[in-house]
């Protein structure tokens, strides 16, 4: 090396050494807590070393799997099984584990991850990252290679919207601006590109809330001639059939309005029951004459049983809960599909996401009533993406009082109050959404659950998890044999105590355990004696006092 070069290189080496020594001293002085946030320098070095360690051939690999709805759903389940504890359900790395790793679990939705190639993401999933909390999933006895590629699909689906896409969605939500020409086109327009989802949705209760018996000859379940609770009506008088799970009602069309017949069919008991909303029950009843033929379903029902019900024309874009009820007007998306020109509740914050469901699955009233002289029982003016609180208030309740809508503790007393319950829950406060458990596009499980109930619950509430239960097995927590009705999570945390029709009950959605003591104090049914009908609340309370893992203060 020439003397001239030595004069440059030696001072440079010394400077680097000194800087390294100073940085090391600072690290030692600060300590090596995993709770510390890595410095920018460490992050850059670590990310560079990680990317450098990925072989070129791996970087160039392409995902052999297509992003079909079925594949994305499989990937979601795998992600929930393996990744949620560190990366969180949105990929943001916010759970306690992810926030306290060193380095932090990365936000998978941000460009630092999304700008990696499919091959790079796949390699990291398969081989992990040394000296971090990211494990290698490359175990042939645990998973096949396509599972890692599925996770790549799901990570791609977590990508944040770009500023341009957000601007597009804002126009779509607000419905303003000359560039926003989106209008409702009907669910059938979605079938071409989303055929599998469309075919599943077509079989759901959402797609079949109201049916025209002329289009669906099998829509009417009972023999109308057996109606023994009201004046008889014929099939020709039935314009729409409402419901097919717990009860079935019949709407007659007069002019542009529909009116409910005063008889309904109890699907469970297989018997006729009168149908008439009495004064002192639903809040709106006193504002209408006590005659079903003077109570049009437009103000009381149709806004939730359709897409884009127009209160002036009394016309709809589509009957039933179609795709655009949750995804917004789809014409622009149908012409040229992008993420920005359609709404997706899965990309919304938990409040707006849940509002999409709560708008109809709740008891409440519009903030302004009457509207053009009529009293509406649904949030007029609201559509997906807006703030539901600007249009709708949930039914009020006074603690300690039994009302038509609530038990004294605030749990819902009747059906269509899942939203009233859910917004009180710890689950809601933790950012859980309705579609974390339900898939309105349709499944083979009860209530369109993504998985059987216990499997969904145990995704987040596994044995000894910080979320509970704090026992090694589910049987230890429930004190019932595993596989029995009493060991079902929903048996205790979602008891069927809310009336949908006399004698038929649906599940509460507060997820709170109602103790036998609460039954004594507030007359609210508890799951213990609701199942063990031959036992008393004293028996149930005494049994719980002997459960060693349960706090005695939680049993009162």
C-alpha positions in Angstrom: 0.0 0.0 0.0 1.4 3.4 -0.9 2.2 6.0 1.8 -0.5 8.2 0.4 -3.2 5.6 0.8 -2.0 4.7 4.3 -2.7 8.3 5.4 -6.3 7.8 4.3 -7.0 4.1 5.2 -5.4 4.1 8.7 -7.4 7.1 10.1 -10.5 5.7 8.5 -10.0 2.3 10.2 -9.3 4.0 13.5 -12.4 6.2 13.2 -14.6 3.1 12.5 -13.0 1.3 15.4 -13.6 4.3 17.7 -17.2 4.7 16.5 -17.8 1.0 17.1 -16.3 1.2 20.5 -18.4 4.2 21.4 -21.6 2.5 20.1 -20.7 -0.7 22.1 -20.1 1.4 25.2 -23.5 3.0 24.8 -25.1 -0.4 24.4 -23.4 -1.7 27.5 -24.4 1.4 29.5 -28.0 1.1 28.3 -28.2 -2.6 28.9 -29.4 -5.4 26.7 -33.1 -5.6 27.5 -35.3 -7.2 24.9 -37.9 -4.6 25.7 -35.7 -1.9 24.1 -36.5 -0.6 20.6 -33.6 -1.5 18.2 -31.7 1.5 16.9 -32.0 2.6 13.3 -28.5 1.3 12.7 -29.2 -2.1 14.1 -32.4 -2.3 12.1 -30.7 -1.5 8.9 -27.8 -3.9 9.6 -30.1 -6.7 10.6 -32.4 -6.3 7.7 -29.5 -6.1 5.3 -27.9 -9.3 6.7 -31.2 -11.1 6.6 -31.9 -10.2 2.9 -28.3 -11.0 2.0 -28.6 -14.5 3.5 -31.5 -15.4 1.2 -30.1 -17.3 -1.8 -30.7 -15.8 -5.2 -32.7 -18.8 -6.5 -35.0 -18.5 -3.5 -35.6 -14.8 -4.2 -36.7 -15.5 -7.7 -39.2 -18.2 -6.8 -42.8 -17.5 -7.7 -45.8 -18.4 -5.7 -47.4 -21.5 -7.3 -50.7 -20.9 -5.6 -53.5 -18.6 -6.8 -55.1 -16.1 -4.4 -58.5 -17.8 -4.6 -61.0 -17.2 -1.7 -60.5 -20.8 -0.6 -56.7 -20.5 -0.5 -56.8 -17.2 1.3 -59.3 -18.7 3.9 -57.0 -21.7 4.4 -54.1 -19.3 4.8 -56.0 -17.2 7.3 -56.6 -20.3 9.4 -52.9 -21.2 9.2 -51.9 -17.7 10.1 -54.2 -17.7 13.1 -52.6 -21.0 14.3 -49.0 -20.0 13.9 -48.5 -16.2 13.5 -51.2 -14.3 15.5 -49.4 -14.6 18.8 -46.5 -12.4 17.6 -47.8 -10.5 14.5 -51.4 -9.9 15.6 -54.5 -10.5 13.6 -53.8 -7.5 11.3 -50.1 -8.3 11.0 -49.1 -5.2 12.9 -47.1 -7.0 15.5 -49.0 -5.5 18.4 -49.6 -8.5 20.8 -47.5 -8.5 24.0 -45.2 -11.1 22.6 -44.6 -9.3 19.3 -44.0 -6.0 21.1 -41.5 -7.4 23.5 -39.3 -9.4 21.1 -35.9 -8.1 20.1 -36.1 -7.1 17.3 -39.9 -6.4 17.3 -42.1 -8.6 15.2 -42.4 -6.5 12.0 -45.7 -5.0 10.8 -46.4 -7.3 7.8 -48.6 -4.7 6.2 -45.9 -2.2 5.7 -43.6 -1.8 2.7 -40.6 -3.3 4.5 -42.3 -6.6 4.2 -44.6 -6.0 1.2 -41.7 -5.0 -1.0 -40.0 -8.3 -0.5 -40.5 -10.8 -3.4 -42.8 -13.8 -2.9 -39.7 -16.0 -2.8 -38.1 -13.9 -0.1 -41.1 -14.0 2.2 -41.5 -17.8 1.5 -37.8 -18.4 2.4 -38.2 -16.4 5.7 -41.3 -18.4 6.6 -39.5 -21.7 5.9 -36.1 -21.0 7.4 -36.8 -18.3 10.0 -34.4 -15.5 11.0 -31.5 -16.3 13.2 -31.1 -14.4 16.5 -34.7 -13.2 16.4 -38.1 -14.6 17.5 -38.9 -15.8 14.0 -38.8 -19.6 14.0 -38.2 -21.8 11.0 -41.3 -23.7 9.9 -39.2 -26.0 7.7 -40.2 -29.3 9.3 -41.4 -32.0 6.8 -43.2 -33.7 9.7 -45.3 -30.7 10.5 -46.2 -29.0 7.2 -45.9 -29.3 3.5 -44.3 -26.6 1.4 -47.6 -25.3 0.1 -48.6 -24.2 3.6 -45.7 -21.7 3.5 -46.9 -20.5 0.1 -50.4 -20.1 1.5 -49.0 -17.8 4.2 -47.3 -15.8 1.5 -50.8 -15.3 0.0 -52.2 -14.1 3.3 -49.3 -11.8 4.1 -49.9 -10.1 0.7 -53.6 -9.7 1.6 -52.5 -7.6 4.6 -50.9 -4.9 2.5 -52.1 -1.4 3.5 -54.0 0.7 1.0 -51.9 3.3 -0.9 -52.8 7.0 -0.5 -54.4 6.8 -4.0 -56.5 3.8 -3.0 -57.5 5.5 0.3 -58.6 8.6 -1.7 -60.7 6.4 -4.0 -62.4 4.8 -1.1 -63.1 8.1 0.6 -65.0 9.2 -2.6 -66.8 5.9 -2.6 -67.8 6.3 1.1 -68.9 9.9 0.9 -70.5 9.6 -2.5 -69.3 13.0 -3.6 -67.0 14.4 -6.2 -67.3 14.4 -10.0 -65.0 11.4 -10.2 -67.2 9.2 -8.2 -69.8 7.6 -10.5 -70.2 4.3 -8.7 -73.7 3.0 -8.4 -75.3 -0.3 -7.2 -75.3 -3.1 -9.8 -76.5 -6.1 -7.8 -74.8 -9.2 -6.4 -75.1 -11.1 -9.7 -72.5 -8.7 -11.2 -70.0 -10.0 -8.7 -70.4 -13.6 -9.7 -68.1 -13.5 -12.7 -64.9 -12.8 -10.7 -66.0 -14.1 -7.3 -68.0 -17.2 -8.4 -67.0 -19.5 -5.5 -67.9 -16.8 -2.9 -71.1 -15.9 -4.7 -72.2 -19.5 -4.9 -71.6 -19.9 -1.1 -73.4 -16.7 -0.3 -76.4 -17.6 -2.4 -77.2 -20.4 0.1 -76.9 -18.3 3.2 -79.7 -16.7 5.3 -78.3 -13.3 4.3 -79.1 -14.0 0.6 -82.5 -15.4 1.5 -84.0 -13.1 4.2 -87.0 -12.3 1.9 -88.1 -14.4 -1.0 -90.8 -14.0 -3.6 -92.9 -17.2 -3.6 -93.5 -16.8 -7.4 -89.7 -17.1 -7.9 -89.2 -19.6 -5.1 -92.3 -21.9 -5.0 -90.9 -23.7 -1.9 -90.5 -20.5 0.1 -93.7 -20.9 2.1 -93.1 -23.6 4.7 -96.5 -24.3 6.3 -99.9 -25.0 4.7 -101.5 -21.6 4.8 -104.9 -23.1 5.1 -104.0 -24.4 8.6 -103.6 -20.8 9.9 -105.8 -20.7 13.0 -104.6 -17.5 14.7 -105.7 -14.8 12.3 -107.8 -14.3 9.2 -106.6 -16.7 6.5 -104.6 -15.4 3.5 -103.6 -17.3 0.4 -100.3 -17.7 -1.5 -101.5 -15.2 -4.1 -101.7 -12.6 -1.4 -98.0 -13.2 -0.3 -95.6 -10.9 -2.0 -92.7 -11.8 0.2 -91.8 -14.5 2.6 -89.6 -13.3 5.5 -87.4 -15.8 7.4 -86.8 -19.5 7.4 -84.7 -20.4 10.5 -86.8 -19.6 13.6 -89.9 -17.9 12.3 -91.6 -17.1 9.0 -93.7 -14.1 8.3 -95.7 -13.1 5.2 -95.8 -9.7 3.6 -98.7 -8.4 1.4 -98.0 -5.7 -1.2 -100.4 -2.7 -1.4 -99.2 0.0 -3.8 -95.5 0.5 -3.3 -95.5 -0.7 0.3 -95.5 -4.1 2.0 -97.5 -5.0 5.1 -97.1 -8.0 7.5 -99.9 -10.5 7.9 -101.0 -10.9 11.5 -99.8 -14.5 11.6 -96.4 -16.1 11.7 -95.1 -19.7 11.5 -93.0 -20.9 14.4 -90.3 -23.0 12.6 -89.2 -24.8 15.7 -92.5 -25.6 17.3 -94.2 -26.0 13.9 -97.2 -24.1 14.9 -99.0 -20.8 14.0 -98.5 -17.8 16.3 -100.1 -14.3 16.2 -97.9 -11.5 14.9 -98.6 -8.0 16.2 -96.1 -5.7 17.8 -97.9 -4.4 20.9 -97.6 -0.9 22.4 -95.1 -0.9 25.2 -92.7 -3.3 23.4 -90.7 -2.0 20.5 -90.4 1.8 20.8 -91.9 2.6 17.4 -95.2 0.7 18.0 -97.0 3.6 19.6 -96.4 5.8 16.6 -98.4 3.5 14.3 -102.0 2.3 14.5 -102.5 -1.1 16.1 -103.3 -2.7 12.7 -100.6 -4.5 10.7 -102.2 -3.3 7.5 -101.3 0.3 8.6 -97.7 -0.5 9.5 -95.6 -0.6 6.3 -92.4 -2.6 6.4 -90.4 0.1 4.7 -89.9 2.1 8.0 -89.7 -1.0 10.2 -88.0 -3.7 8.3 -87.0 -3.2 4.7 -83.9 -1.0 5.2 -82.1 -4.0 6.7 -83.5 -6.6 4.3 -82.2 -4.9 1.2 -79.5 -3.0 -0.5 -80.0 0.8 -0.8 -83.6 1.1 0.2 -84.8 4.6 -0.9 -87.3 6.1 1.6 -88.7 8.5 -1.1 -89.3 6.0 -3.9 -89.6 2.9 -1.6 -87.5 1.0 -4.2 -84.4 -1.0 -3.6 -81.3 -1.8 -5.6 -81.6 -5.4 -4.5 -83.6 -7.4 -2.0 -81.8 -9.4 0.7 -78.4 -8.6 2.1 -76.4 -8.5 -1.1 -72.7 -8.0 -1.7 -73.0 -4.2 -1.9 -74.6 -3.9 1.5 -71.2 -4.5 3.0 -68.9 -3.6 0.1 -70.5 -0.4 -1.2 -71.7 0.4 -4.8 -69.8 -1.9 -7.2 -70.2 -0.5 -10.7 -66.7 1.0 -11.0 -65.1 -2.1 -9.5 -67.0 -4.3 -11.9 -65.7 -2.3 -14.8 -62.1 -2.2 -13.6 -61.4 -4.0 -10.3 -58.9 -2.4 -7.9 -58.6 -2.5 -4.1 -59.4 1.2 -4.0 -62.7 1.2 -5.8 -64.6 -1.2 -3.6 -65.0 -1.3 0.2 -63.8 -4.2 2.3 -64.7 -4.3 6.0 -61.6 -6.5 6.6 -59.4 -3.4 5.8 -61.4 -1.1 8.1 -60.6 -0.4 11.7 -62.5 -2.5 14.2 -65.2 0.2 14.8 -66.1 0.7 11.2 -65.8 -3.0 10.4 -68.2 -4.0 13.2 -70.6 -1.1 12.3 -71.2 -2.9 9.0 -72.9 -5.7 11.0 -74.2 -3.7 13.9 -76.3 -1.5 11.6 -78.8 -4.3 11.4 -77.9 -6.6 14.2 -78.9 -4.2 17.0 -81.9 -2.6 18.6 -81.9 1.2 18.5 -83.3 4.2 16.7 -82.2 6.9 14.2 -80.7 10.0 15.8 -83.5 12.0 14.0 -87.1 10.9 14.2 -89.5 11.2 12.6 -87.9 11.3 9.1 -90.4 12.8 6.6 -93.2 12.0 9.0 -92.4 8.3 9.5 -90.6 6.5 12.4 -87.8 4.3 11.2 -86.4 1.3 13.0 -83.1 1.2 11.0 -80.2 3.7 10.4 -81.6 5.7 7.5 -78.7 7.3 5.5 -76.0 5.0 6.8 -74.0 2.7 4.5 -70.7 0.8 4.8 -67.7 3.0 5.6 -69.6 5.8 7.3 -69.7 6.4 11.0 -72.8 4.5 12.3 -72.8 6.8 15.4 -73.8 9.7 13.2 -77.0 7.9 12.2 -77.9 5.4 14.9 -78.1 5.2 18.7 -78.3 1.8 20.4 -81.3 1.2 22.7 -80.7 2.8 26.1 -80.8 0.8 29.3 -80.9 1.5 33.0 -78.9 -1.0 35.1 -81.0 -2.9 37.5 -84.2 -2.6 35.4 -85.7 -5.4 33.3 -87.0 -3.9 30.0 -88.4 -5.2 26.8 -84.9 -5.2 25.3 -82.5 -5.8 28.3 -82.1 -7.9 31.4 -81.2 -5.9 34.5 -77.5 -6.4 34.1 -77.5 -5.0 30.5 -77.5 -8.3 28.6 -79.9 -8.4 25.7 -83.3 -9.8 26.4 -84.4 -10.4 22.8 -83.1 -11.2 19.3 -81.4 -8.8 16.9 -79.3 -7.4 19.7 -76.0 -9.0 18.9 -74.5 -5.5 18.4 -75.9 -4.2 21.7 -74.3 -7.1 23.5 -71.0 -7.2 21.6 -70.1 -3.5 22.1 -70.2 -4.1 25.9 -67.7 -7.0 25.6 -64.0 -7.3 26.3 -63.7 -8.9 22.8 -65.0 -5.7 21.2 -62.6 -3.5 23.2 -59.7 -5.7 22.1 -60.5 -5.1 18.4 -62.2 -8.4 17.6 -64.6 -8.1 14.7 -67.8 -10.0 13.9 -66.2 -11.7 10.9 -63.3 -13.0 13.0 -65.8 -15.6 13.9 -68.5 -15.5 11.2 -68.2 -15.6 7.4 -71.3 -14.1 5.9 -70.2 -15.5 2.5 -71.3 -18.9 3.9 -69.8 -22.0 5.6 -71.0 -25.4 6.5 -70.9 -24.5 10.2 -73.8 -23.3 12.5 -74.4 -19.6 12.2 -71.9 -19.3 9.3 -69.0 -19.7 11.8 -65.6 -20.0 10.2 -64.9 -23.1 12.2 -66.8 -25.1 14.8 -67.3 -22.9 17.8 -64.8 -24.5 20.2 -62.0 -24.4 17.5 -62.6 -20.7 16.9 -62.5 -19.9 20.7 -59.4 -22.0 21.2 -57.5 -20.1 18.5 -57.1 -17.3 21.0 -58.0 -19.0 24.2 -55.8 -22.0 24.2 -54.9 -23.9 27.4 -52.8 -21.7 29.8 -53.0 -18.7 27.4 -52.8 -15.2 28.8 -56.4 -14.7 27.4 -57.6 -17.7 29.5 -58.6 -20.3 30.3 -55.7 -20.6 32.8 -55.8 -24.4 33.0 -53.9 -27.1 31.2 -57.0 -28.5 29.5 -60.5 -27.4 28.6 -62.1 -30.0 30.8 -60.3 -28.6 33.8 -61.7 -25.2 33.0 -65.3 -26.3 32.3 -65.5 -29.1 34.9 -67.3 -31.1 32.2 -66.1 -34.0 30.2 -64.3 -32.9 27.0 -66.6 -33.3 24.0 -69.8 -33.0 26.2 -72.3 -30.1 25.8 -71.1 -28.6 29.0 -67.5 -28.3 27.7 -68.5 -26.2 24.8 -67.2 -22.6 25.2 -70.5 -21.1 24.0 -72.5 -23.1 26.6 -71.2 -20.8 29.4 -70.0 -17.7 27.6 -72.8 -17.4 24.9 -75.9 -19.0 26.6 -79.1 -19.1 24.6 -81.2 -16.7 26.7 -82.4 -14.1 24.1 -85.9 -14.6 22.8 -86.5 -14.6 19.0 -90.0 -16.2 19.2 -91.7 -17.6 22.3 -89.8 -20.8 23.4 -86.9 -20.2 21.0 -83.7 -18.5 22.1 -80.5 -17.3 20.5 -77.0 -16.7 22.0 -75.9 -13.7 24.1 -72.9 -11.9 22.7 -71.4 -10.3 25.8 -69.2 -13.4 26.3 -69.5 -12.8 30.0 -70.2 -15.7 32.4 -73.5 -15.2 34.2 -73.2 -16.6 37.7 -75.9 -18.3 39.7 -75.7 -15.4 42.1 -76.7 -13.0 39.3 -79.8 -15.1 38.7 -80.8 -14.6 42.3 -80.1 -10.9 42.3 -81.2 -9.9 38.8 -83.4 -12.8 37.5 -81.2 -13.2 34.5 -80.9 -16.9 33.4 -77.5 -18.5 34.1 -76.0 -21.3 32.0 -75.6 -23.7 35.0 -79.3 -24.1 36.0 -80.5 -23.5 32.4 -78.8 -26.8 31.6 -79.2 -28.6 34.9 -82.9 -27.7 35.2 -83.4 -30.0 38.1 -80.9 -28.1 40.3 -81.0 -24.9 42.2 -78.8 -21.8 42.0 -77.6 -22.6 45.5 -76.4 -26.0 44.3 -74.6 -24.4 41.3 -73.0 -21.7 43.4 -71.8 -24.2 46.0 -70.3 -26.4 43.2 -68.4 -23.5 41.8 -67.0 -22.6 45.2 -65.1 -25.9 45.1 -63.5 -25.3 41.7 -59.9 -24.7 42.8 -58.8 -22.6 39.8 -61.7 -20.2 40.0 -61.5 -17.0 42.0 -64.2 -16.9 44.6 -64.7 -13.2 43.9 -65.8 -14.1 40.3 -68.5 -16.5 41.4 -70.7 -13.8 43.1 
